[in-house]
Amino acid sequence: MTVHSITEILEELAPLEHAEEFDNVGLLIGNPKMTVTGILVTLDTLENVMDEAIETNCNLIVSFHPIIFSGLKKITGKTYVERVVMKALSNDIAIYSMHTALDNNPKGVNAKICEVLGIENPKILIPKSKSIKKLTTYVPKSSAPLVRNALFKAGAGAIGNYSYCSFNVDGKGSFRPDVGANPTIGKLGEVHFEDETQLNLTFDPFLEKKILKTLFKVHPYEEVAYEIFLLENKNQNIGLGMVGDLPVAMEEKQFLSLLKKQMNTTVVRHSELLGKPIKKVAVLGGSGAFAIGAAKASGADIYITADIKYHQFYEAENQIVLADIGHFETEQFTKNLLVDYLTKKIPNFAIRLSESITNPIKYF
């Protein structure tokens, strides 16, 4: 398999279009046409991970965090980032990063935290805006069922747990085929009126090329009239964080003990306990202080995340318990998730879970 064929499989799980605008995801280093000898899955691409890849004959590293986040003006080996890039290039090792593309996925980082903690029926905490597009096109009424069904099969019209969603308006279209045209309907030089159906279907932006290719293939007209709009609606099925319920409410300290055990951490930094049972739990892997307001608005009893600063703990305002368990700790199971996914997709391929420790924070 090539690097490209494997990245296509990864993007079925986490389309790059789902990543945040500030992020740097996708193939960061390497030739997409290169044949892959083995895949090493890691949370961070550090020098020890590169050494592990070389030793295990893995020439594709699938990393959660991007090793290159902003532009590099020099590559001299002065920093760990530069040394990793140099070693990757000199050993023909490709590096692919998923980061917020996987963060925003309903089966990604936060879903894994919910699974580990036993949180049931989790939903997206912060639904992603500007992640829905709408296609409007005009089709001869007799051809509307054919075109509509083809677009459905291409992925258009899927909304949450519903599929085959569309809005259809019948009307009258007009056009005149001019010199050079080869009309399916109508005659050269004559204005033609046709009974048409206006089709309206929403779709995920990462499907746009596939949907337009399908539209042009099945639409009977030589020139296809269509419009694509980026909607302001929030996508309830894509976004950061999750919130759900414990099977049974727990006393606060009892839940914090469970949290330490399940998330393999020796320390939980938390705001003042409120003396109320924990039932609804919000989670967001990585740096999640920005979502404290969303966690409170969700009605969660506790919000689990990382990198909360001193003054941000005050934002709990006796409405919620804030629990900071560490950046690495919230994302530690991500590489297991990716190994499981890739093993199911390509079971006869060499896929390794990195044994390198990449957590830069130590506890005494």
Helices and strands as residue ranges (DSSP letters): H 3-13, G 16-18, E 26-29, E 39-42, H 47-55, E 60-63, H 80-90, E 94-97, H 99-103, H 109-117, E 120-129, E 133-140, G 141-143, H 144-153, E 167-175, E 192-203, G 205-207, H 208-218, E 226-230, E 234-250, H 252-262, E 269-270, E 278-287, G 289-291, H 292-297, E 302-306, G 311-316, E 321-324, H 327-331, H 334-345, E 351-353
